[in-house]
Amino acid sequence: SLQNDSVVAGGGAIEMELSRYLRDYSRTIPGKQQLLIGAYAKALEIIPRQLCDNAGFDATNILNKLRAKHAQVGPGSTD
């Protein structure tokens, strides 16, 4: 039987959204902590980048489009 009927985005969407959130948050923090949080945000993008590479896509192009889409839609949106 189906225990949970919620829909979970795939293809690295969660990692891209977390990366966007952390990158935005890091801009509000001064000093070295900003760099650490920014580096963690960048590290989260390794997962969607690897998925792109594995599928034979241009990872840089796809990630730029994903970043733009996540910036456009914003947090909590259903788009």
N, C-alpha and C positions, 0 to 999 in steps of 0.2 A: 504494500500500500504506500501511497505517497505521504510522506511525513511533513514535507515543507513545499508549498507551491510557489514560493517567491522566485523571481527571475534574477539571476546573477549575471552581470556583464562579463564577457570573456575577452580574450585577445589582448590582455594587458591593460584594459580600460581602467581597472581599479588602481593599478600601479601608476598609470599616467595621471589620474586624478589626485592620488596621494602626493605625487611628485609636484603637481601644480600647487596644491595647498601648502606643502612645505616650502616651496620656492617663494611663494607669496609671503608666507609667515617669516621666512628668513630675512626678508627686506625690512622687517620691523625691528630687528634685533641688531644692536651694534657689536662690533668687535669680532673676535675669533668664532664665537658661537654662530654667527651668521654664515661663516664659511663652512662650518661643520654641518649645519642643517642643509645648506645648499649642496654639499657633497652627497649627503644622504638622499636628497631629492634626485640628484643626477643618477645615483646608483639604482634607484627604483626603476629608472628607464631602461636598465639592462634587460629586463624581462621582455617588454614589448619589442625592443631592438632585436633580441635573439629570435623571437617569434617571426619577425619580418625577414631576418636573414635565412632562417630555416625554410620559409615559404618562397624564397627567391625574390623578394621585393627589395627595393632600394630603401634601406632602413632609415637613412637620414631624411629622405623625402617624406616617408610615411610618418615618422615621428614629428616632423615639423607640422604636418597637417593635423595630427592628433593634438599637439600642443595648442594649435590655433582653435580647433574645435572645442577643446576643454576650456580654453579662455573665453570663447564666445558663449558657450552654454552656461558655464558657471556652476557652482555647487548647488545641490538640491533640486536641479532641474530634471524634468522627465524627458527631455529631448534626446 
